[in-house]
Amino acid sequence: MEATQKVKKSVLVKQQKEEAKAQQGGPAVAKLNDCPTSPRKMRLVVDLIRGKEVFAALSILKFTNKEAAIRVEKLLLSAINNWEAKNEGKRADENGLFVKEVSVAGGRQLKRLRPAPQGRGYRIRKRSNHVTLVVDTKNVNN
């Protein structure tokens, strides 16, 4: 009888990560945390590109007259680059890449005081948000 060799858990986890990396393809994710814009203003911009083809979404963002559009445009470019890194040898413009999911969640709030009449102070809440953007190809069987 041969003695079976016991493998450390850390070695198994490393092997599983390498196997997952070897399986190319799938969606790519880009995240933007603690963006100093209120979630409501960011959702107005994000709703414009949800479900659109990637390069159409980039042109929409380029000509949208809101500050949040600049940040979402950079995030979308990052997601495209992440997808190209994950799918080596493939290009985004040839594979019908589209914005699969976009979500905006509220981030932390900075609480400040503004002087008000008769010695009072009004609370100002400076809001921030977290944006998660997922891009993928239309056809799953690539």
N, C-alpha and C positions, 0 to 999 in steps of 0.2 A: 504494500500500500504506500502510495506517495503521500507525503505530508503536504497539506495545503498551506500556503503562505498567507498570513493575515496581512491585509493592506490597510494602511491608515486611512481614516476618513478624509483627511485633507488631500491625500493623493487621489482618492476617488472623486472628490469635488473638482479638483483640477482637471482630471480626465474628462469629466462630464462637460466642463466649460469648453475644453478643446474640441469635443465632439459637436457641441452646439455651434461653435465658431466655424467648424468645417462645413456645416449645413448652411450654405449661402442662401440668400433670398429673404423674403418676408418684409414686413413694414419697417420703416425707420422712424425713430422718435427724436424730437428736439424739445427741450424744456427751457422756459424763461421764468426764473424765480425772482420774487420781490421786485417786480417792475413798478416804478412809482407812478402808476396811472390807476384811476379807480376802475374796478372790474366792470362797471356799467359802460364806461366809455370804451373799454377794450372789447367788450362783447359786440358793440356796434360795428367795429371793424372786422372782427373775426367772423361774424355772421355773413359778411360779404363773400368770403372765400371758401366756406365749408362745402365740400363735395365738388369743387371745381378742379379742372385740370391745372397742373402746377404752374405752367407758364402763363396761362390766362389769369391765375390768381396773382402772379407777380405783377402783371400789367395793371390789374385792378388796384393793387396796393400802391403801386408807383404813382397813380393819378388820384388817389384818395387824399382829400385835404384834411387829414387828421394826424396829430402827433403819434398816436398809437400805431398808425399804419407803417411808420418807419421801423418801429421795433418788430412788428409782426413780419415785415418783409425780410429783415435780417434773420429772424427765426426760421422762416420758410427756406431761405437759402442754406441755412445750417442743416435743416432736415434733408434737403436735396443732397447735400454733400455727404451726410451720414448714410443715406441710401446708396449712393455711389460707392462709398467705402465698404459697405456691407455686401454689395453685389459687384464684385470686381469684374471688370471687363464689360460692364453694361453701362449705357448712358441714359440719363433721365429723359432726354428729348425723344429717344427712340422707343421707349418702353411704355408710353402712355401713363406716366406718373400722375397721380391725383391726390388731393388733400382728403385723406380718409376720415380723420377725426381732428377736431380742435375743441379744446375745453379751456374755460377761464374760471379759475377759482380765486376766492378772496385771499389775499395775503395778510401780513400783519398791518396794524394801524398805528401810526405815530400820533399820539394824543398831545395836542398843544392848547394853550390858552390864549384867547384874544381879549384885550380890554373891552369892557362894555360899560354902558352908562351906570352911574351911581356906585362905582367901585366894584362892580361885579365882573366876572370873567366868563366868557362864552367858550365852550369847548370846541376846538377844531379837530376833526379826525382826518388825517392825511392817509388816504387809503393806498394800498398796493395790491398787486395780484400775481397769480402764477398762471402761466399759459403752457399748455401741452399740445404739441402739434404732431400728428402722425401722417406720414405719406406712404403710399403703396401703389402697386400697379393694378390695372383693371383686371387683367386675367391672372388668376391664381396659379395656373399650371405653367409657369415659366421654367 
